[in-house]
Each structure stands twice: as structure tokens, then as C-alpha cells.
Amino acid sequence: MKNLFNIFVSIILPLILLSNAGGIVLQQQQQANAQNVEESPTSTTGEDKNYILVFGQRTVGNIDNSTKIVSAIVGHNSVKIQEEFLEEISLASSQQLEEQIQKIVNDGINGAQCDASLTTQQGETVIVDCISFGNNIIWYIYPAE
């Protein structure tokens, strides 16, 4: 469990740094495309929130035996994050799985505890943990052991 926490922290810190640096680029791009950008339906304060999905089961590469490069999705639109979450964990989704993911995403956005276990249509079980701080919400998705 401690090893899982270490991996989680080693993933989160670089993502935070990247999301902050990427935020500047995204803001410039959003200003250039202001006519085509829709405001996030969950943003009521006018501040953009950073939504980050980290997929622990999608190893892209290894730096060494204890450090992995994993797949992540970063965005500002909670609806798109829900769609990507669903697509990444299940090829054939069900209404129940969609509702569970919607609840997990909303719990994370609202600062509620979202430790959850999901079973995909393929019978795979994944665990979801979330962290919310400031305008950043991170969901860490990894296979159950």
C-alpha cells in the first residue's frame, strides 16, 4: 500500500507542475479561440478547474523498476472528463457504470470522498481515489489486486 502511495505521489507532483505550466498555454489558446469555447457547466465561480484523470493501469513506460510512466487526461470540462473516464475503463458501458462514474466525478468536484470500486462490462474491477485541492481535482484509477 505504501508503494502504491509512493507511485501515486510521484505521478501527482509532476502532473501538478505540468498542469500549471500547461494552464498558461491553455489560457492563451482559449483566448485565441474564445468564440468556440464553452464554459464548464460545473464552474459556478467563474474560475477554471483542472480535472485530471490518472490511469495507473495504463503503463506507457518504465523509468526504472519502481517508477512508471502512466497515461493521464487533463481538462477543464467535467462532462468531457466523465466521457473520457468511461471510454478509458470500458469498451462497452452500461447505464449503471455511467451513473457510477458521474457520481464519482461529481463527488470529486464537490470535495466529497470518492474512494470507489467499479466493475466494467468486461468484468474487470478498478479502484478510484480522488484528491481535491484548490482548483485541481485528481482521480487516480488503478486495477484492484
N, C-alpha and C positions, 0 to 999 in steps of 0.2 A: 504494500500500500504506500509505503514511504517512497519507493522507487517510482510509482505512478504519480505521486505528488511532485517529485523532482522533475519528471518529464513534463508534467503539466506546467509547472512554473518556468521551466526552461523554454517552453513554447510561448507562454503568455508574454513574458518580458520583451522578447524581440517583436512580437506582434503589436504590442502597445507602441513601441518605438516606431515600427513601420507604419502603423495606422496614423500616428501623429504626423509623421513626415508625409505620408500619402494623403493626409487630410488637406494639406496645403495645396497639393497638386489637384485634388478633387475639387476644392473650393474654386480654384482658378478655372477648371474645366466646367464646373457648374455655372459660373458667372458667364462664361462664353456661350453656354447652351441654355441660358435661363428660360427661354421660351419653351423648351422641350422637357424641362424637369418638373416632376410632380412632387409636391410636399408629402412627406411620410404621414400616413393617416394617424399614427400614434403620437406624433410630435405636437404637443399642445402648447409648449412653452416657446416655440419658435427656434429652439436650439436643435441642431442636428445631433442625433445619437449615432454612435458607432456600434453596429451589430457585427459580431464576429463568431462564425461557426468554425470550430477546430475539430477535424476528424482524425482521432487517434488511430483508427483502424486503417487509414489510407496512407501508408508509409511511402513517401516519394523517394527517399534515400536515407542512407546512414552516414553520419559523420564518424562515429566510432561505435563500439558495441553498446554504449549506454545513451547515445544521443541520436535521435531520429529526426528526419525532416518529414513533416506531415502536411496534409492538404488542409487548406483553410479558405473560407469565403468571408469577405468583408463587404459591408454595405451600410446604407442609411435607410433603406425602405424595409419595414418589418414584414410586409406582405411578400416581398421578393425573398426575404430570408426564410420565411416559412416554406415557400415553394422550393427553394434550393435545398433546404433541410430534408424535405420529403423526397425529392428526387435523388439525393445522395444516399439515403439509407434504404430505399425500397424502389424496386423497378415496377412493382405492381402494388399500388397503395389502396387502402380501404378507407371508408368514411371514418371508422374508429381511429385509425392511425393518423389521419388528417386532423381530427379533433384533439387527439393527444398532443400532437406537435403544436397545434395552435395554442393549447393551454400552456405548454412548456415555454413557448416563445413569449406569450403574454405574462406569465409568471416572472420570467427573467426581466422583462421590460419594466414591470411594476415593482421589482426588487424583492419579490417573494422567493422562497426556497423552491428550487426546481429539480431536486435530485429525483430522477425518474428512471424507469426501466421500460423500454419499448420492445415489442416483438414484431418484426417485419412479416410481410406476407410469405417470405421465404423461410420463416421460422428462426431467423437469427435474432438474438437478443442483444440490444445495445443499451448502455447506461449513458445518461445525460446529466452533467453537472453544470451549474451556471454561476457566474460571478458578475456582480453589477457594481461599478464604481464610477462616480461622475457621470459622464455621458457615454460610457463604454459598458456594453453588455457582451459577455463571452459565454458561449455554450460549448462545452467540451464533450464530444461524443466518442465513445470508445466501446469495443466489444466486451460483453460480460465474460468472465473467465469461468 
